[in-house]
Amino acid sequence: MVQATAIDGRVLYAKITRRLIPYLFLLYIVAYVDRVNVGFAAMDMKRQLHFSDTVYGTGAGIFFLGYALFDMPSNLMLRKVGTRLWIGRIMITWGIVAACMMFIHSPRSFYILRFLLGVAEAGFVPGMLLYLTFWFPSHERARAVAKFMTATSLAGVIGGPISSALLRLDGVAGLSGWQWLFLAEGIPTVLLGVSVLFVLRDGPEKAEWLDSQEKLWLAGELERDRTLYGAGEHGNLMDVFKMPAVWMLAGVYVVIQIGVYVVNLWMPLILSSLADGRMGRDASLIARYATVPYVLAAIFTVIVGWSSDRWNERRGHLAGCMVLVAVGFAWAAVAHDVAVALCALSLAAIGLWSTMGPFWALMTRMVKGAAAAGGVAMITTLGGLGGFTGPYLTGRLRDATHSFAGGLYGISGLALCAAVLSLSVRQQRASHEKR
């Protein structure tokens, strides 16, 4: 007991955050850039390879089919072999595939490489989210997840200017600008994958930068948290499939992913469709404009994560974010110039990315062990199907109607449904605490 009371929790969590979050943040930025850089390459690639919107939407979305098929097996394998080895393997293989995207020459090669990229990256996000549960109890988790997840918005901030610069290398060494983009953004992933093997630790018990008292205190806090919120009663893999709350959250996450990847993969094309003259044809200029929503999303992701932890409230924060998403996409559907579309898509992006902290804090406090690995993987797997559906249907509707409005209105309606579903989630407490 003396050992437990000798530890200042705030100091320890700050120490863990400093050691883990910046590095995990860097890994996720690189991962996300490789996943969505096809959105920045789209204008030039479509023009040079004569791809229709349907072909582009299918190829952009098919990544998520490969991801969905292998996400759960990959996350379960992570629990067996350890975070360090498995995340390192994931990053090295997807970096190689990402660089090979430069060899796309036909719709078929586009589909194959995007599918393989999804297979290679499967397990990374749920693996990282599961990894955070090894270090942070649920009352600290929304902030940790939010800081980690801001990488997905800052990837747009960083990826936009980098992609813009790489696209201007068009013709250098006989390569198109979009080919340089895929090559130059794939190589760092491989290098970081190698670094994971030397930097990452599988859990607190193997962290040499924690002393024995800190490890003991943290283990006690994590166990108390699992008991308080019922996770201790849900540790088997099959438990997660019997929990209505998990399925409801999966439905919300599908909608989130539909919205996220419509923003990521179609925003440059939406903006260029509203631009006039040279601006509408300049992919590098559109890429710079497209960074604005990501900057705002990064700021609000941290604010909402802090607020969710401050009040220990998840469902209301999640629902409020989804209402912002609905308003943003409906506004974008009626936009007639780039400035208005940027404001609307910024509002949608703020809502979408700000869900990450409260959503994953709510999900991961319900389960532990194999159920946590399986539950997180199940949700990200279903989310992958949303990631395919959004870009694919957007392309189909764009070709059929010559407008983005129909797809944007559809996502707005889904976001309102997700807001209602978020409020309907009921969190289970431990059986000894039930009244």
C-alpha positions in Angstrom: 0.0 0.0 0.0 2.9 2.3 0.7 4.2 1.7 -2.8 0.8 2.6 -4.3 0.4 5.9 -2.4 3.9 6.9 -3.2 3.1 7.4 -6.9 1.7 10.7 -8.2 -0.6 9.5 -11.0 -0.6 12.8 -12.9 3.2 12.8 -13.0 3.3 9.1 -14.1 0.8 9.6 -16.9 2.6 12.7 -18.1 5.8 10.6 -18.2 4.2 7.8 -20.2 2.6 10.4 -22.6 6.0 12.0 -23.2 7.7 8.6 -23.9 4.9 7.1 -26.1 2.7 9.5 -27.8 5.2 11.5 -29.9 6.6 8.3 -31.4 3.3 6.6 -32.0 2.0 9.9 -33.4 4.9 9.9 -35.9 4.2 6.3 -37.0 0.5 7.1 -37.6 1.2 10.3 -39.6 3.4 8.3 -42.0 0.8 5.5 -42.1 -2.0 7.9 -42.9 -0.1 9.8 -45.5 0.5 6.5 -47.4 -3.2 5.6 -47.1 -4.6 8.9 -48.4 -2.0 10.4 -50.6 -3.9 8.9 -53.6 -6.3 11.8 -53.0 -3.6 14.3 -53.7 -2.4 12.3 -56.7 -5.9 11.9 -58.1 -6.1 14.9 -60.4 -2.9 14.2 -62.3 -3.2 10.4 -62.2 -6.8 10.4 -63.5 -5.9 12.8 -66.3 -2.8 10.8 -67.4 -4.2 7.3 -67.0 -7.7 8.3 -68.2 -9.5 7.0 -65.1 -13.2 7.8 -64.6 -14.5 8.9 -61.3 -15.9 5.4 -60.8 -12.5 3.8 -61.4 -10.8 6.2 -59.0 -13.5 5.8 -56.4 -13.3 2.0 -56.6 -9.5 2.0 -56.4 -9.4 4.5 -53.6 -12.0 2.4 -51.6 -10.8 -1.1 -52.4 -7.9 -0.5 -49.9 -10.5 -1.0 -47.2 -11.6 -4.4 -48.4 -8.1 -5.7 -48.0 -7.9 -3.9 -44.7 -11.2 -5.3 -43.4 -10.5 -8.9 -44.4 -7.2 -9.1 -42.5 -7.7 -6.6 -39.7 -9.0 -8.9 -37.0 -6.5 -11.8 -37.7 -3.7 -9.2 -37.7 -4.8 -7.7 -34.3 -5.1 -11.2 -32.7 -1.7 -12.1 -34.0 -0.3 -8.9 -32.4 -1.4 -10.2 -29.0 0.5 -13.5 -29.6 3.8 -12.1 -31.0 3.9 -8.7 -29.3 3.4 -5.1 -30.4 7.0 -4.4 -31.3 7.5 -7.3 -33.8 4.1 -7.1 -35.4 3.8 -3.3 -35.8 7.4 -3.3 -37.3 6.3 -6.0 -39.7 3.2 -4.1 -40.7 5.1 -0.9 -41.4 7.8 -2.4 -43.5 5.5 -4.4 -45.7 3.0 -1.5 -46.3 5.9 0.9 -47.0 7.1 -1.3 -49.8 3.6 -1.6 -51.3 3.0 2.1 -50.9 6.2 2.8 -52.9 5.1 0.3 -55.6 2.0 2.4 -56.3 4.3 4.4 -58.6 3.9 1.5 -61.1 0.2 1.9 -61.6 -0.6 1.9 -65.3 -4.2 0.6 -65.6 -7.4 0.2 -63.5 -6.4 -3.4 -62.7 -3.0 -2.5 -61.4 -4.6 0.4 -59.4 -7.1 -2.0 -57.8 -4.5 -4.7 -57.0 -2.0 -2.4 -55.4 -4.6 -0.5 -53.3 -6.0 -3.9 -52.1 -2.5 -5.1 -51.2 -1.8 -1.8 -49.4 -4.9 -2.5 -47.2 -3.8 -6.1 -46.5 -0.3 -4.8 -45.5 -1.7 -2.1 -43.2 -4.4 -4.3 -41.6 -4.0 -4.3 -37.8 -2.0 -1.1 -37.4 -4.8 1.1 -36.0 -6.5 -1.4 -33.8 -3.1 -2.6 -32.7 -2.1 1.0 -31.6 -5.4 1.5 -29.9 -5.1 -1.8 -28.0 -1.5 -0.8 -27.1 -2.7 2.4 -25.5 -5.0 0.4 -23.2 -1.9 -1.3 -21.8 -0.7 2.1 -20.5 -3.8 4.3 -19.8 -6.9 3.5 -17.7 -10.2 4.7 -19.3 -10.4 8.0 -17.4 -7.0 9.0 -19.0 -7.6 7.4 -22.3 -9.6 9.9 -24.4 -6.8 12.4 -24.1 -4.2 9.8 -25.0 -6.3 8.6 -28.0 -7.1 12.1 -29.1 -3.4 13.1 -29.1 -2.5 9.9 -31.1 -5.5 10.4 -33.5 -4.6 14.0 -34.3 -2.0 12.3 -36.5 -4.8 11.5 -39.0 -5.7 15.2 -39.3 -2.1 16.5 -39.2 -1.2 14.0 -41.9 -3.4 16.1 -44.1 -1.6 19.3 -42.9 1.9 17.8 -43.5 0.9 15.6 -46.5 -0.6 18.5 -48.4 2.5 20.7 -48.7 4.8 17.6 -49.2 2.5 16.2 -51.8 2.3 19.6 -53.5 6.1 19.8 -53.7 6.4 16.2 -55.0 3.8 16.8 -57.7 5.9 19.6 -59.0 8.7 17.1 -59.8 6.6 16.1 -62.8 9.0 15.0 -65.6 12.1 14.6 -63.4 14.0 11.4 -64.2 11.1 10.5 -66.6 8.6 10.1 -63.8 5.3 11.9 -63.3 4.7 14.0 -60.3 2.2 11.5 -58.8 4.8 8.7 -59.2 7.3 10.7 -57.2 4.7 11.2 -54.6 4.1 7.5 -54.0 7.8 6.6 -54.1 9.0 9.4 -51.8 6.3 8.9 -49.3 6.6 5.1 -49.1 10.3 4.9 -48.3 10.1 6.6 -44.8 7.5 4.1 -43.7 10.0 1.2 -44.3 12.7 3.0 -42.3 10.3 3.8 -39.4 9.2 0.1 -39.5 12.8 -0.9 -38.8 13.0 1.6 -36.0 10.0 0.1 -34.3 11.9 -3.1 -33.7 14.4 -1.1 -31.5 12.3 1.6 -29.9 8.9 0.1 -29.0 8.2 -2.0 -25.8 5.4 -4.5 -25.6 4.0 -3.1 -22.4 4.7 -1.4 -19.0 6.3 -4.5 -17.6 9.1 -4.4 -20.2 9.7 -0.6 -20.1 13.1 0.0 -18.6 12.2 3.7 -18.1 9.6 2.8 -15.5 10.7 1.7 -12.0 9.2 -1.2 -10.1 6.9 1.0 -8.0 5.5 2.7 -11.1 4.9 -0.6 -12.8 3.1 -2.0 -9.7 0.9 1.2 -9.2 0.0 1.3 -12.9 -1.0 -2.4 -13.0 -3.3 -1.8 -10.0 -4.9 1.2 -11.6 -5.6 -0.6 -14.8 -7.1 -3.6 -13.0 -9.3 -1.3 -10.9 -10.5 0.4 -14.1 -11.4 -2.9 -15.8 -13.3 -4.0 -12.7 -15.2 -0.7 -12.3 -16.5 -0.6 -15.9 -17.1 -4.3 -16.3 -14.2 -5.1 -18.6 -13.0 -7.7 -16.1 -16.2 -9.7 -16.9 -15.6 -9.5 -20.7 -12.2 -10.9 -21.5 -13.0 -13.8 -23.9 -13.1 -13.2 -27.6 -16.7 -14.4 -28.0 -17.9 -11.9 -25.3 -17.5 -9.0 -27.6 -20.0 -10.4 -30.2 -22.7 -10.7 -27.5 -22.6 -7.1 -26.4 -25.2 -4.8 -28.0 -23.3 -1.7 -27.1 -20.3 -2.9 -29.2 -22.5 -3.5 -32.2 -24.1 0.0 -31.8 -20.7 1.6 -31.6 -19.6 -0.4 -34.7 -22.5 1.2 -36.6 -21.4 4.7 -35.5 -17.9 3.9 -36.5 -18.9 2.8 -40.0 -20.5 6.3 -40.5 -17.4 8.0 -39.2 -15.2 6.2 -41.6 -17.5 6.9 -44.6 -17.2 10.6 -43.8 -13.5 10.5 -43.0 -12.5 8.9 -46.3 -14.9 11.0 -48.4 -13.0 14.0 -47.0 -9.6 12.4 -47.4 -10.0 10.9 -50.9 -12.5 13.3 -52.5 -11.9 16.7 -51.0 -9.2 17.8 -53.6 -11.6 16.8 -56.4 -14.6 18.5 -54.8 -12.6 21.7 -54.4 -11.2 21.5 -58.0 -14.7 21.0 -59.4 -15.7 24.4 -57.8 -12.5 26.2 -58.9 -12.2 28.3 -62.0 -9.4 28.5 -64.6 -5.9 27.6 -63.6 -6.7 26.9 -60.0 -9.1 24.1 -61.0 -6.3 22.4 -63.0 -3.4 22.9 -60.5 -3.2 19.9 -58.3 -0.4 21.4 -56.1 -2.5 24.5 -55.4 -5.6 22.5 -54.5 -3.4 20.4 -52.2 -2.4 23.5 -50.3 -6.0 24.7 -49.8 -7.0 21.2 -48.6 -4.8 21.5 -45.5 -7.2 24.0 -43.9 -9.8 21.5 -42.6 -7.0 19.2 -41.2 -5.5 22.0 -39.2 -8.8 22.9 -37.6 -9.6 19.2 -37.0 -6.3 18.6 -35.2 -7.0 21.5 -32.8 -10.5 20.4 -32.0 -9.6 16.7 -31.6 -7.4 17.6 -28.7 -10.0 20.0 -27.2 -12.8 17.5 -27.4 -10.6 14.7 -26.0 -9.7 16.9 -23.1 -13.3 17.9 -22.4 -14.5 14.2 -22.6 -11.9 13.2 -20.0 -12.5 16.3 -17.9 -16.2 15.4 -17.5 -15.8 11.7 -17.9 -18.5 11.9 -20.5 -18.4 10.1 -23.8 -21.9 9.6 -25.5 -22.9 13.3 -25.5 -19.5 14.4 -26.9 -19.7 11.7 -29.6 -23.3 12.6 -30.6 -22.4 16.3 -30.7 -19.6 15.7 -33.1 -21.8 13.7 -35.4 -24.3 16.6 -35.6 -21.4 18.8 -36.7 -20.6 16.3 -39.4 -24.2 16.3 -40.6 -24.3 20.1 -40.9 -20.9 20.2 -42.6 -21.7 17.8 -45.3 -25.2 19.2 -46.0 -23.6 22.7 -46.3 -20.9 21.3 -48.7 -23.7 19.9 -50.9 -25.0 23.4 -51.6 -21.6 25.1 -51.9 -20.9 26.9 -55.1 -17.4 28.2 -54.6 -14.1 27.0 -53.1 -14.3 29.3 -50.0 -17.7 28.0 -48.9 -16.8 24.4 -49.6 -13.7 24.8 -47.5 -15.7 26.1 -44.6 -18.3 23.3 -44.9 -15.7 20.6 -45.2 -13.8 22.1 -42.3 -16.9 21.8 -40.1 -17.4 18.2 -41.2 -13.7 17.4 -40.6 -13.8 18.9 -37.1 -16.8 16.7 -36.2 -15.3 13.5 -37.7 -11.8 13.7 -36.2 -13.1 15.0 -32.8 -15.1 11.7 -32.3 -11.9 9.7 -31.9 -11.1 10.4 -28.3 -14.6 9.8 -26.8 -15.4 7.0 -29.1 -12.4 4.8 -28.3 -12.4 5.7 -24.6 -16.0 4.4 -24.5 -15.3 1.3 -26.5 -12.1 0.2 -24.8 -13.4 0.6 -21.2 -15.9 -2.2 -21.8 -13.6 -5.2 -22.5 -10.1 -6.5 -21.9 -7.7 -9.2 -23.2 -8.8 -11.1 -26.3 -12.2 -9.4 -26.2 -10.4 -6.0 -26.4 -8.3 -7.1 -29.3 -11.2 -8.7 -31.1 -13.6 -5.9 -30.3 -11.3 -3.1 -31.5 -10.5 -5.2 -34.6 -14.1 -6.0 -35.3 -15.1 -2.3 -35.2 -12.2 -1.2 -37.4 -13.0 -4.0 -39.8 -16.6 -2.9 -40.2 -15.3 0.7 -40.4 -13.1 -0.5 -43.3 -16.3 -1.4 -45.2 -17.5 2.1 -44.6 -14.2 3.4 -45.9 -14.8 1.4 -49.1 -18.5 2.4 -49.4 -18.0 6.1 -49.1 -15.4 6.7 -51.8 -16.9 4.1 -54.1 -20.5 5.4 -54.0 -19.2 9.0 -54.3 -17.5 8.1 -57.5 -20.5 6.3 -58.9 -22.9 9.1 -58.0 -20.5 11.7 -59.5 -20.4 9.9 -62.8 -24.1 9.3 -62.9 -25.3 12.8 -61.8 -22.2 15.0 -62.6 -22.5 16.4 -59.1 -21.2 15.6 -55.6 -24.4 16.9 -53.9 -26.3 13.5 -53.7 -23.4 11.7 -52.0 -22.9 14.6 -49.5 -26.5 14.8 -48.6 -26.5 11.0 -48.0 -23.6 11.2 -45.6 -25.2 14.0 -43.8 -28.3 11.9 -43.1 -26.2 9.0 -42.0 -24.4 11.3 -39.5 -27.6 12.3 -37.9 -28.6 8.6 -37.5 -25.1 8.0 -35.9 -25.7 10.9 -33.5 -29.0 9.2 -32.3 -27.2 5.8 -32.1 -24.4 7.3 -30.0 -26.9 8.5 -27.4 -28.5 5.1 -27.3 -25.4 3.3 -26.2 -25.6 2.0 -22.7 -22.4 1.3 -20.8 -22.3 -1.9 -18.6 -21.0 -1.6 -15.1 -19.5 -4.5 -13.2 -22.1 -6.8 -11.8 -21.4 -6.1 -8.2 -22.1 -2.4 -8.8 -25.4 -2.9 -10.6 -28.4 -1.7 -8.6 
